[in-house]
Amino acid sequence: QLQLVESGGGLVQPGGSLRLSCAASGFTLNTYTIGWFRQAPGKDREGVSCISSSGVSTNYADSVKGRFTVSRDNAKNTVYLQMNSLKPEDTAIYYCAVRRRGLRLSLSRPDFDSWGQGTQVTVSS
């Protein structure tokens, strides 16, 4: 059974950093584009970033460009999201998922499945 597990969330002050991890069990990640999404209370789940299977190509939402960096370690079967210069508006539950259809670097939610359970990120002073 394909399963993704996110970790690394927490409470951080504005301007701080966190690194999220997305680990896979039951399958190997190295053949899949993996996406990071987030969902704030009362809002739709939105695409944040994705990374190609090789790790060579990435895509970011405009709201996080220059602050977030996605990477992967296929030997560890894990994808990471380094988040710097965090803002209160980054507060959300963060999810990772596997791209199954659509454009190679899609950030569209319907193109992804096998969602993890999410990890809470709260940016507050």
Backbone as CSV, one residue per row, in Angstrom:
resi,resn,N_x,N_y,N_z,CA_x,CA_y,CA_z,C_x,C_y,C_z
1,GLN,0.850,-1.182,0.000,0.000,0.000,0.000,0.890,1.237,0.000
2,LEU,0.591,2.130,-0.963,1.360,3.350,-1.045,1.004,4.263,0.117
3,GLN,2.039,4.780,0.768,1.782,5.677,1.884,2.888,6.711,1.957
4,LEU,2.471,7.951,2.161,3.394,9.051,2.392,3.180,9.580,3.795
5,VAL,4.277,9.937,4.455,4.197,10.454,5.816,4.999,11.739,5.889
6,GLU,4.304,12.835,6.236,4.963,14.123,6.396,5.392,14.315,7.845
7,SER,6.473,15.058,8.035,6.939,15.402,9.377,7.729,16.700,9.306
8,GLY,8.008,17.256,10.479,8.849,18.445,10.544,8.115,19.738,10.803
9,GLY,6.799,19.678,10.866,6.041,20.888,11.139,6.211,21.343,12.576
10,GLY,5.678,22.527,12.860,5.764,23.053,14.211,5.414,24.514,14.254
11,LEU,5.708,25.115,15.404,5.458,26.539,15.626,6.779,27.284,15.445
12,VAL,6.750,28.322,14.640,7.955,29.098,14.380,7.581,30.569,14.302
13,GLN,8.512,31.421,14.681,8.262,32.859,14.611,8.414,33.361,13.182
14,PRO,7.758,34.460,12.848,7.959,35.050,11.513,9.437,35.290,11.241
15,GLY,9.838,34.954,10.020,11.241,35.056,9.639,12.038,33.799,9.911
16,GLY,11.438,32.848,10.603,12.122,31.608,10.936,12.092,30.594,9.804
17,SER,12.633,29.414,10.106,12.752,28.354,9.103,12.268,27.018,9.663
18,LEU,11.821,26.192,8.756,11.479,24.802,9.060,11.835,23.957,7.852
19,ARG,12.128,22.690,8.098,12.312,21.742,6.998,11.326,20.605,7.169
20,LEU,10.477,20.451,6.181,9.510,19.357,6.174,10.079,18.166,5.419
21,SER,9.683,16.987,5.859,10.085,15.756,5.189,8.848,14.988,4.741
22,CYS,8.987,14.294,3.641,7.924,13.446,3.106,8.566,12.093,2.817
23,ALA,8.249,11.111,3.648,8.847,9.795,3.513,7.824,8.820,2.949
24,ALA,8.288,7.905,2.134,7.408,6.930,1.494,7.587,5.551,2.100
25,SER,6.492,4.830,2.168,6.561,3.425,2.550,5.700,2.628,1.591
26,GLY,6.144,1.425,1.297,5.382,0.577,0.402,5.702,0.775,-1.065
27,PHE,6.492,1.779,-1.393,6.907,2.001,-2.768,8.120,2.909,-2.768
28,THR,8.774,2.990,-3.918,9.927,3.889,-4.025,9.500,5.167,-4.726
29,LEU,9.986,6.274,-4.199,9.609,7.579,-4.728,10.325,7.940,-6.011
30,ASN,11.406,7.256,-6.324,12.315,7.781,-7.336,11.779,7.766,-8.752
31,THR,10.584,7.221,-8.971,9.999,7.276,-10.311,8.869,8.294,-10.410
32,TYR,8.649,9.027,-9.338,7.493,9.923,-9.305,7.884,11.378,-9.076
33,THR,7.138,12.275,-9.737,7.145,13.672,-9.336,6.332,13.782,-8.043
34,ILE,6.894,14.480,-7.074,6.236,14.656,-5.787,5.897,16.122,-5.589
35,GLY,4.700,16.355,-5.100,4.257,17.720,-4.869,4.040,18.005,-3.395
36,TRP,4.220,19.256,-3.043,3.870,19.765,-1.709,2.674,20.709,-1.864
37,PHE,1.708,20.535,-1.006,0.511,21.358,-0.994,0.291,21.854,0.434
38,ARG,-0.550,22.852,0.555,-0.920,23.319,1.890,-2.382,23.744,1.904
39,GLN,-2.952,23.661,3.092,-4.344,24.052,3.255,-4.486,24.813,4.556
40,ALA,-4.863,26.074,4.422,-5.125,26.919,5.577,-6.600,26.806,5.947
41,PRO,-6.961,27.113,7.199,-8.362,27.014,7.614,-9.274,27.834,6.715
42,GLY,-10.316,27.188,6.221,-11.291,27.888,5.407,-10.875,28.135,3.971
43,LYS,-9.733,27.604,3.584,-9.245,27.807,2.224,-9.062,26.478,1.500
44,ASP,-8.996,26.560,0.182,-8.745,25.364,-0.617,-7.290,24.924,-0.475
45,ARG,-7.059,23.647,-0.729,-5.688,23.147,-0.740,-4.997,23.678,-1.991
46,GLU,-3.819,24.255,-1.814,-3.109,24.872,-2.929,-1.730,24.252,-3.113
47,GLY,-1.291,24.210,-4.362,0.034,23.691,-4.658,1.117,24.669,-4.240
48,VAL,2.164,24.153,-3.629,3.270,24.963,-3.145,4.512,24.737,-4.001
49,SER,4.830,23.477,-4.226,6.048,23.154,-4.960,5.980,21.715,-5.435
50,CYS,6.780,21.387,-6.451,6.923,19.990,-6.850,8.332,19.775,-7.376
51,ILE,8.711,18.505,-7.420,10.052,18.150,-7.869,9.965,16.904,-8.735
52,SER,10.688,16.923,-9.846,10.651,15.791,-10.770,11.311,14.564,-10.140
53,SER,11.108,13.424,-10.760,11.617,12.166,-10.204,13.131,12.187,-10.030
54,SER,13.829,12.844,-10.945,15.289,12.902,-10.868,15.782,13.976,-9.910
55,GLY,14.896,14.918,-9.618,15.284,16.046,-8.779,15.852,17.211,-9.558
56,VAL,15.968,17.069,-10.860,16.569,18.117,-11.689,15.624,19.300,-11.863
57,SER,14.334,19.021,-12.003,13.364,20.077,-12.284,12.442,20.309,-11.103
58,THR,12.153,21.587,-10.862,11.267,21.963,-9.773,10.300,23.050,-10.237
59,ASN,9.260,23.239,-9.453,8.289,24.283,-9.730,7.810,24.827,-8.392
60,TYR,7.510,26.129,-8.355,7.074,26.765,-7.118,5.900,27.690,-7.385
61,ALA,5.026,27.782,-6.407,4.001,28.808,-6.444,4.667,30.173,-6.263
62,ASP,4.071,31.187,-6.874,4.660,32.531,-6.782,4.815,32.984,-5.333
63,SER,3.891,32.570,-4.488,3.888,33.034,-3.098,5.076,32.520,-2.284
64,VAL,5.768,31.488,-2.772,6.879,30.922,-1.998,8.212,30.993,-2.729
65,LYS,8.206,31.461,-3.959,9.447,31.535,-4.730,10.480,32.383,-4.007
66,GLY,11.707,31.870,-3.971,12.782,32.577,-3.303,12.861,32.312,-1.813
67,ARG,11.834,31.682,-1.245,11.830,31.383,0.198,11.845,29.886,0.474
68,PHE,11.194,29.115,-0.367,11.094,27.667,-0.173,11.972,26.957,-1.200
69,THR,12.532,25.831,-0.787,13.332,25.014,-1.679,12.946,23.550,-1.507
70,VAL,12.595,22.916,-2.617,12.245,21.494,-2.592,13.445,20.682,-3.046
71,SER,13.647,19.548,-2.421,14.754,18.665,-2.781,14.348,17.225,-2.496
72,ARG,15.163,16.301,-2.926,14.852,14.893,-2.661,16.134,14.114,-2.501
73,ASP,16.030,13.056,-1.715,17.111,12.096,-1.554,16.516,10.736,-1.870
74,ASN,16.671,10.301,-3.098,16.043,9.052,-3.509,16.625,7.847,-2.768
75,ALA,17.851,7.953,-2.322,18.444,6.850,-1.554,17.723,6.679,-0.221
76,LYS,17.195,7.784,0.316,16.450,7.733,1.578,14.951,7.693,1.341
77,ASN,14.552,7.677,0.060,13.132,7.607,-0.270,12.348,8.759,0.371
78,THR,12.942,9.941,0.334,12.377,11.090,1.045,12.498,12.351,0.193
79,VAL,11.461,13.183,0.292,11.444,14.503,-0.333,11.367,15.538,0.781
80,TYR,12.038,16.659,0.581,12.107,17.703,1.604,11.543,19.018,1.078
81,LEU,11.095,19.841,2.004,10.709,21.211,1.688,11.350,22.111,2.734
82,GLN,12.385,22.825,2.323,13.038,23.789,3.196,12.297,25.114,3.086
83,MET,11.822,25.604,4.215,11.020,26.827,4.225,11.755,27.885,5.041
84,ASN,12.145,28.951,4.393,12.846,30.054,5.043,12.004,31.325,4.992
85,SER,12.372,32.288,5.793,11.677,33.577,5.827,10.174,33.383,5.943
86,LEU,9.777,32.541,6.854,8.365,32.195,6.989,7.530,33.393,7.421
87,LYS,6.308,33.423,6.896,5.362,34.498,7.166,4.114,33.910,7.823
88,PRO,3.367,34.731,8.541,2.118,34.222,9.135,1.177,33.603,8.093
89,GLU,1.188,34.113,6.895,0.315,33.566,5.857,0.761,32.201,5.343
90,ASP,1.911,31.726,5.775,2.348,30.367,5.448,1.725,29.337,6.397
91,THR,1.030,29.805,7.410,0.393,28.899,8.360,-0.638,28.027,7.651
92,ALA,-0.485,26.725,7.794,-1.363,25.774,7.112,-0.949,24.356,7.496
93,ILE,-1.766,23.408,7.097,-1.346,22.014,7.121,-0.678,21.726,5.781
94,TYR,0.498,21.145,5.828,1.257,20.858,4.625,1.186,19.365,4.314
95,TYR,0.936,19.076,3.040,0.793,17.706,2.572,1.753,17.436,1.422
96,CYS,2.173,16.188,1.294,2.865,15.774,0.078,2.004,14.731,-0.631
97,ALA,2.245,14.584,-1.919,1.433,13.690,-2.729,2.202,13.298,-3.985
98,VAL,1.711,12.276,-4.632,2.332,11.734,-5.840,1.580,12.236,-7.066
99,ARG,2.315,12.740,-8.069,1.667,13.161,-9.301,1.341,11.935,-10.147
100,ARG,0.083,11.857,-10.585,-0.373,10.717,-11.381,-0.742,11.089,-12.797
101,ARG,-0.975,12.355,-13.062,-1.453,12.784,-14.382,-1.122,14.242,-14.565
102,GLY,-1.435,14.746,-15.746,-1.243,16.172,-15.999,0.185,16.500,-16.394
103,LEU,0.493,17.781,-16.382,1.811,18.256,-16.771,2.875,17.768,-15.790
104,ARG,4.090,17.637,-16.299,5.170,17.038,-15.514,5.437,17.793,-14.219
105,LEU,5.325,19.101,-14.242,5.565,19.905,-13.049,4.286,20.605,-12.591
106,SER,3.202,19.879,-12.700,1.906,20.405,-12.296,1.874,20.739,-10.809
107,LEU,1.101,21.775,-10.482,0.776,22.087,-9.087,-0.740,22.044,-8.886
108,SER,-1.406,21.315,-9.760,-2.855,21.217,-9.697,-3.260,20.025,-8.839
109,ARG,-4.064,20.261,-7.838,-4.443,19.213,-6.899,-5.022,17.964,-7.557
110,PRO,-5.911,18.079,-8.557,-6.492,16.865,-9.164,-5.463,15.950,-9.832
111,ASP,-4.272,16.463,-10.088,-3.250,15.650,-10.737,-2.503,14.756,-9.754
112,PHE,-2.801,14.904,-8.473,-2.052,14.199,-7.435,-2.954,13.273,-6.628
113,ASP,-2.369,12.218,-6.081,-3.067,11.396,-5.108,-2.063,10.759,-4.158
114,SER,-2.503,9.752,-3.415,-1.674,9.116,-2.374,-1.211,10.153,-1.357
115,TRP,-2.138,10.952,-0.888,-1.834,12.043,0.036,-1.388,11.501,1.392
116,GLY,-0.437,12.213,2.002,-0.085,11.928,3.377,-1.117,12.530,4.319
117,GLN,-0.870,12.389,5.618,-1.831,12.875,6.613,-1.630,14.347,6.925
118,GLY,-0.519,14.903,6.513,-0.239,16.319,6.712,0.539,16.607,7.977
119,THR,1.197,17.766,7.980,1.917,18.243,9.158,1.615,19.730,9.324
120,GLN,1.316,20.121,10.537,0.888,21.498,10.816,2.096,22.427,10.899
121,VAL,2.011,23.531,10.190,3.002,24.601,10.284,2.283,25.851,10.756
122,THR,2.753,26.419,11.854,2.168,27.633,12.402,3.261,28.682,12.531
123,VAL,3.025,29.821,11.889,3.985,30.922,11.938,3.344,32.055,12.726
124,SER,3.880,32.283,13.900,3.264,33.265,14.792,4.278,33.733,15.817
125,SER,4.133,34.988,16.218,4.989,35.521,17.276,4.317,35.380,18.634
